[in-house]
Amino acid sequence: MPRAIDHVVHASRDLAAQAALYQRLGFNVGARNHHPWGTENHIVQFPDHFLELIGRGPGFKAPVDLDPHVFSFAGFVTEELERYEGVSMLALQTKDAAATRAEFKAAGVGDFEPFHFERKGRKADGSESHVAFTLAFAHSKLLPHLGVFACQHHHPEDFFAPEWQVHPNGAVGVAGVVLVAENPSAHAEFLSAVTGQREMLATSMGIDLEVADEQSIEVLTKAAFVHRFGQSSLGRDDAEPRIAACRIAVRDLSVVAEILQDNEIAAERVGQRLVVPPTIAFGVALAFEAVTE
């Protein structure tokens, strides 16, 4: 089975403002959490995956003298935020990070040491929770500004909670992420290796890997991306391959439209999507689309 999306890491320089925007967009945003290495986050949950809003905590100091065989989560996020805000990392699901790391190494896409961390938190009812994760990282020289890793949840029952998965905007999950690149097919081998998806749809517009039911990772040319998501969704006009859009599945697009209007958030209607541009959504286009029956 392909590795589905576990979470999308959306980095910003103002985490409080980013969390406030997501709330105004109609998401149920979790409390602020602190990582032991200094970054902080808010979680937007769905039944088996999530959006991670991440930023640097007070007094954060970037790590130095990094071991090349250790992928620095904090170092990567910091370096990317010095350049741009946006989706800088993509996490895939795994039940065995050690085995996935071995697969990545055998495929030549990652020879990094496993990264384990845990923290205490609070459940919605106020009781204490204990969450722990092990990450297996991969990397492509053709995607220097995208961190990719597989994430194993050791205590998913303490992390996922149904009460956090009910969103006023009717969001039911991340339908996928969309990269923009000059040559989409150049990234096919790497994405196939990290997702385990050997089949993909390839057209003149780009490539599309289905990693779960109603969930995909796409790489499109700039022209194809603009055609599907609108000119305002592109944001930066450069040749650097990057995640340019995050697709959000919702039950009823009219509910999203009403929330956006009530909260005076500009969005472009492109076909059957409502797209909040990266100029508003901290460096990435958020594309809302109705669930297909």
Buried (B, 14 or more C-beta within 10 A) or exposed (E): EBBBBBBBBBBBBEBEEBBEBBBBBBBBBBEBBEBEBBBBBBBBBBEBBBBBBBBBBEEBEBBEEEEEEBBBBBBBBBBBBEEBBBBBBBBBBBEEBEEBBEBBBEBEBBBBEBBEEEEEBEEEEEEEBEBBBBBBBBBBEEBEBBBBBBBBBBEEEBBBBEEBBEBEBBBBBBBBBBBBBEEBEBBBBBBBBBBBBEEBEEEEBBBBBBBBEBBBBBBBBBEBBBBBBBEBBBBEEEEBBBBBBBBBBBBEBEBBBEBBEEEEBEBBEBEEBBBBBBEBBBBBBBBBBBBEE
